[in-house]
Amino acid sequence: MATYVNNLRLKEITTGDEDGTWGTSTNTNLELITDGFSYGTKEIAADANETFTMPDATADATRSLYLKFTSAVSLTATREITLGPNTVSKTWIIENATTGGQIITIKQGSGATVDVANGSKVMVVTDGAGAGAAVFNANVSVSVDLTSDVTGTLPIANGGTNLTSLGTAGQALVVNSGGTALEYGSAGVSAGLSIALAMVMGF
């Protein structure tokens, strides 16, 4: 007996089954795999929450990697869109193209959800954990607090000074005599440079 427990709801044929039709089922599976990398559109039918379930072994836009949501009516509040089945672990790029300017909340089970602002696109991941399944934002940016998240010294090769302390008043950051590192030195003009400048400027 065939099963459909994988993350794209493809037909998994039991050994020895489908004599004469195995090729047809396999071709369908291959087409559904390509659908998993495709673009699709689903429409919210009413101004209400809605569930879109990926069907077993049947083409459906819910399977698409890029999934654009539109609405048949103008939404008046944030609406939840549940992606089913809740056992599917998958990545989606969700576009909120609904009318009404409302947020859509992407969910799978009773776990975490992700809000998609109207006119925005968000990559989400479902964990397929069943009744408690969660949805995660896959493109959350990570910010670094330079006052608390960075310790030690930043190498010159990475745009830093490789120094651990400040110099004293009146010093400048200069390249050392060997040309291998930065160091604090005199901010004044050297005697030789002063003479050269005087000659050039006619002093």
PESULFEN-V962223 format. One record per pair of residues at least 4 apart in sequence whose ideal C-beta (glycine too) atoms are under 7 Angstrom apart, sorted by sequence separation. I is the first residue (numbers start at 1). J is the second residue. If there is no record, write none. Layout:
{{I J} {I J}}
This chain:
{{6 10} {13 17} {18 22} {21 25} {22 26} {23 27} {24 28} {25 29} {26 30} {27 31} {28 32} {29 33} {30 34} {31 35} {32 36} {34 38} {71 75} {75 79} {98 102} {116 120} {129 133} {145 149} {146 150} {154 158} {156 160} {167 171} {175 179} {176 180} {189 193} {190 194} {191 195} {192 196} {193 197} {194 198} {195 199} {196 200} {197 201} {4 9} {13 18} {45 50} {55 60} {62 67} {128 133} {129 134} {144 149} {154 159} {155 160} {156 161} {176 181} {189 194} {198 203} {4 10} {6 12} {44 50} {54 60} {61 67} {98 104} {107 113} {116 122} {127 133} {144 150} {154 160} {156 162} {4 11} {18 25} {106 113} {126 133} {127 134} {153 160} {155 162} {175 182} {176 183} {4 12} {54 62} {96 104} {105 113} {106 114} {114 122} {2 11} {3 12} {13 22} {53 62} {54 63} {126 135} {153 162} {173 182} {174 183} {2 12} {42 52} {52 62} {105 115} {106 116} {114 124} {153 163} {2 13} {124 135} {125 136} {153 164} {173 184} {174 185} {2 14} {13 25} {69 81} {94 106} {103 115} {104 116} {124 136} {161 173} {1 14} {103 116} {124 137} {125 138} {171 184} {172 185} {11 25} {103 117} {124 138} {171 185} {2 17} {103 118} {122 137} {123 138} {171 186} {172 187} {102 118} {123 139} {171 187} {101 118} {122 139} {167 184} {170 187} {11 29} {106 124} {108 126} {111 129} {10 29} {42 61} {162 181} {163 182} {41 61} {42 62} {96 116} {98 118} {109 129} {162 182} {40 61} {96 117} {109 130} {110 131} {111 132} {114 135} {161 182} {10 32} {86 108} {94 116} {96 118} {109 131} {110 132} {111 133} {112 134} {113 135} {114 136} {75 98} {79 102} {81 104} {83 106} {86 109} {96 119} {109 132} {111 134} {112 135} {114 137} {8 32} {35 59} {40 64} {75 99} {76 100} {78 102} {81 105} {96 120} {109 133} {112 136} {8 33} {32 57} {39 64} {42 67} {44 69} {67 92} {69 94} {74 99} {75 100} {77 102} {78 103} {79 104} {80 105} {81 106} {82 107} {83 108} {108 133} {109 134} {38 64} {47 73} {65 91} {67 93} {69 95} {74 100} {82 108} {95 121} {108 134} {156 182} {32 59} {36 63} {38 65} {39 66} {40 67} {41 68} {42 69} {43 70} {44 71} {45 72} {46 73} {65 92} {66 93} {67 94} {68 95} {69 96} {70 97} {71 98} {75 102} {78 105} {80 107} {94 121} {108 135} {8 36} {31 59} {35 63} {37 65} {43 71} {44 72} {47 75} {65 93} {69 97} {70 98} {71 99} {93 121} {94 122} {107 135} {28 57} {35 64} {36 65} {41 70} {43 72} {47 76} {52 81} {68 97} {69 98} {71 100} {106 135} {49 79} {54 84} {93 123} {94 124} {32 63} {48 79} {49 80} {50 81} {51 82} {52 83} {53 84} {54 85} {52 84} {53 85} {91 123} {92 124} {51 84} {54 88} {91 125} {44 79} {69 104} {90 126} {89 126} {88 126} {89 127} {89 128} {88 128} {87 128} {86 128} {83 126} {87 130} {86 130} {9 54} {86 131} {9 55} {11 57} {9 56} {10 57} {86 133} {91 138} {9 57} {4 56} {4 57} {44 98} {8 63} {7 88} {7 89} {7 90} {7 128}}
